[in-house]
Structure formats: structure tokens, C-alpha cells
Amino acid sequence: MSEKSVKSKKVLKIILNVFFYLIIALIVAFDVFALVSKFSMKSETGAMNFFGHETRIVLTGSMEGDDGLYIDHPEYKIKKINVHDAIFIDTVPADEEKQEEFYQDIKVGDVLTFIYQKGGNVVVTHRVVKIDINEHHYIFTMRGDNPKGDNIIYDNDQYTQTVYSDRGEILGKVTGTNGFLGNLLYELSSNKLVLILIVIIPASIFALYEIGKIIFIIFMNKKEKQLALINKQQQDKLDELEKLRQEVEELKKNQKGEDHESE
């Protein structure tokens, strides 16, 4: 085999190894996130809680579109939210001074997640359409972009809800969404088959691969030791033969010396 062919095989092997470990790393990272999401500490209202930030899955279509009364404003950070999207929520701080800053920062068009007491203490995610302030608290009028896609009872025929900053109703402000992650987490929580396919099977394949690697390394080490033993035995025999050769040469020299003396 030519030197060029050997180098090409080595390069190909390195590329395949890098690709394989990259895939494994992505699977492991995803599996860890999925498992942490599934079994992480939950907030009091059942949301996944990561260092003061909540992740929730939207279950209704109340934010899926515009019914004509509220236009999708270009300055709105959060646009359409589909059913089963994951939403990331910056929760209301516990400190009162930080709470004041938090509520001051909220503006019309922001999306809040809150507990709607008149609707049976359900957790709702809707858009702020009006803000009123009195001496003691903020009053937010909330409305879904597509209220017909909701299944809660409203305060009035305008499909709005009123929540207050001093009643502990507001859970936080939605800062981002992700449809892929949301659908994935929803399927993981509701479908055991998906959990098996996405988490258990890849983890099992990775574990089997690592076990196979260990067995291969042990086998190769054993083979190398056997080869080393064979080589040593062969070298010992060669050394023995060399020693015998030297002894024969020495005997021949001694014999010649004796023959000269006898003459």
C-alpha cells in the first residue's frame, strides 16, 4: 500500500471520528436538556424553572393570530405564538424595588403570563393592550391576539382581562419563543414513545458504543501483549542462537590453536 493511500485513509478516519463525536455531543446535549426540562425544579404553578426564568408550553391558540382588532405591530418583540410553542418568561422579581423597575419597563404590546382568577385561576399568556397606574399599583388590561382560540371566561365582550401588579397575579414577561423546542417538550411530556426514541435509544446507542470501544481496547491491549511476548520469545531464541554461534566460533579458534602447537 502506498504512503499516499495510507495518509488518505488516516485523514478520512479523522474526519469520520470528528463527525461521529459531533453527532454524539449534540445528542447528549439535547438529551441532557430534555431530561432536565422534564425533571427540573418546577415553579409553584408547575412551570420549568431555570435560575429565575420559566419555560412554559402554550396549550391554546389565543395568541396564534390577529382577529382584525389588534394589528401585529412591527415594534412588538413577541409576535404570533402558536399552540405548543415554548415561551421563555422573565419572572417578576421578589425584591420590591426590582418589582417596581420590572413593572415600569412593561409597555403596551408586551406579552405577560399571569394567573387569571376570574377564569378559575388558570395560567394565561396574553398581550398588554392598556396600562393604568394609580398610587399603589399598575393595572394591565390583557387580550389574546386570537381570543376565539381560547377556552376561558372573559371579563366582558371585548375578550379582555384585568390584572393587578399588587395581587401576585402576574408571573412574568415573555421574552422569547421557540416552536421546535416547545413541540419537542410537549411530545416528551405526553408521549412515552417519543421519549424512548429521542432520549433512551440514543443514550443506549452511545453507551453500547462506549462499551464496544472499551472491549476493543482491552482486546487490542491483550493482542499487543501477546505479540510482545511472541517477539520476546523469538528474540530470546535469536540471542540463544547467536550465543551458540559465538561459542562454536570460539571452539574453532581454540581448535586451530591446538593444531598449530602440535605441528
Secondary structure, 3 states (H helix, E strand, C coil): CCHHHHHHHHHHHHHHHHHHHHHHHHHHHHHHHHHHHHHCCECCCCCEEECCEEEEECCCCCCCCCCCCCCCCCCCCCCCCCCCCEEEEEECCCCHHHHHHHHHHCCCCCEEEEEEHHHCCEEEEEEEEEEEECCCCEEEEEECCCHHHCCCCCCCCCCEEEEECCCCCEEEEEEEEEHHHHHHHHHHHHCHHHHHHHHHHHHHHHHHHHHHHHHHHHHHHHHHHHHHHHHHHHHHHHHHHHHHHHHHHHHHHHHHHHHHHHC
